[in-house]
Each structure stands twice: as C-alpha cells, then as structure tokens.
Amino acid sequence: MKKANLVWALLLAGLTSVSVHAVQQRDYHKAVIGKDCKVCHDQGLKQYPSDGACLKCHDVDELAKKTARSGEERWQNPHDNLHYGKDLPCVECHGEHQPKKPLCSNCHTFKYDKHKE
C-alpha cells in the first residue's frame, strides 16, 4: 500500500513539473521574440518585464510623438502626460498576455482609440 502511495505521489509531482502553460502572445511580438520568454521577462518568468526590456525595442520618445495630442488635450498623451511625464511603467497600461485598460481610465474618461489591450 505504501508503494502505491509513493508511485501516485511521484506521478503527480512529475505531471505538475512538466505542465505546459498556453500563453497568449501578440502577433507583432511573436515575429521578434519567438518563444524565448526571457527576452522580455528579464526579471524572471513569474515577474513583469522591466521597462528596460520594453525599451530595448520601443523608444519612449517615438511613442510620445505618435500619441501626441494638441491644444487642451496636450497632457492626455499616455506616453508623456501631466501626472507621470514619460516615467509611467509600461506594464501599468500594457499587458502582453492579458488585456489591460489604460491606467488613466481609472479616473479620466478620455479615450485612446488605438490602445491595444
């Protein structure tokens, strides 16, 4: 009886250690990153990527130019805004594996039509 319990315990341990997680990845990142999760997850696979990992490929100044607004909406730029300037962590608004709403939408009602959740 003890041998059977040991076999079951080893079997269950083996199954959990080799389980594969299906992970959703954006098409435009698949082409660049492939399946090497560590390219982005530079702080470990169970941690969010650092801004440094994002900024290897994405230039915050270019992003700020692309998302710039004019007039009274000038400070509604998600990449250069009144509250955080250009220093808002990327993962506050962007999620590779799960959709996220822009942090601004917690308090404001303005829209970011091109935001990729």
Secondary structure, DSSP 8 states (H G I E B T S, - for coil): -HHHHHHHHHHHHHHHHT--------HHHHHHHTT-GGGT-TT-TTS---HHHHHTT--HHHHHHHT---GGGGGG-TTSBTTTBT-S-GGGT--SSS----GGGGT-----TT---
